[in-house]
């Protein structure tokens, strides 16, 4: 098999982070392309977005498989047919088995809308408000068998205002999620990033805490907040 290359993005919904990555790749801000979008939902809006960028689209419908093992076998075949360098989970709403994840150490990355390790799972904006958090944000982490529990590479933070609703937080955070994911994938594609004993090393230097967007992590498209990916959120 040829050397791994490009990104395969797994989605379940609208695909705004997929569009951010695809737009960045086409603009030359990422050194490798998005080669395919794979969804577990045949009606996912993100598949139409992938078509706009000329990206291959694959649907692996969970409902057409008798069990989780059969679904994951089909998903595995779809992914490995592209031999990607990284697999990006961007709003993919399926929890993958430990075996599936462990066969791809250091190759799977997820973006999660909270400041991990706080608020794993769903409804993170409401959880942040219920907890009285003064800060909220998003994290990009390597995927491990623990739900939203892998080593965190990078984060972006926003203040929680007194009158914020969950919808307010989601609206303010989404364009920053796009910038965070693009910047993190640019880092992963251009530097040597490894996980050793649950610690991330970048060019052989241990990462003591997650990189913060615009402080430690550069956005390769600093003016892209108004691009199609964000206008269509």
Phi, psi and omega in degrees: 000146181292165178300137180302145179201151176079180182241136166251129185249127178262130183225161171232344187228233192287335173078030181291324176290325173302314181296322178298316179295315181296317179296320179295319179296316180292333178277356180086008180278345172243139184283350179226152186275165164276116186267336181201150170245127180240128182237148172268359182239116183297334180264013183299129179298334180297335177292323176293323176297318178301320179299323179300328180266003180072026182268140176301142180237134179226135173246123173247093188281117181300327184290343179268007180242140186289337181202176182296320182298318180293320177299313183292330176295318177293320179296317179300315179298320180295316181294308188289344173297337178262349180046057185286155172288318177226148173250121184251120175269111185234084185078031177270119193261021176252135173275122184270149183292160178300320180297318179300315182290316185293340176283353183228054183296130178073007181251348184247131183232140180233145170253131186230133185276063170198170176270083181304144013275009177285141168059065173284163177082209188267171173056043186292327180294317178294322179297319180297318179293318181296329180278353182073026181297141175268342176232148175223178179169201181221155182226145169247128185220158171288143182275130173232173180300335179285131183301120179052032187246004182284166180304132184273126180274314190207159179214160168229144187237145172227154175283147173263119180275158186302322185257014181295141167257171176300323179293322177299313180298316180299317182295318181287328186280327190304310179297333176285327173302316180302312180297319180298314183294317179298314180297321180291318180291327174299318177298312183295328182276346184244341180243168176270109183240122183226156173250122178234119179052047177069009177246133179279135175240130177245115184051046177072006177255127181294137177270111186283331177209160182302142174293145181249130180303135179072358172248304179253336187242123181274145172271117181290349176232070188298340179258015189271005182297341180254018180280177184305321183302322181275324181294335184262012184295000000 
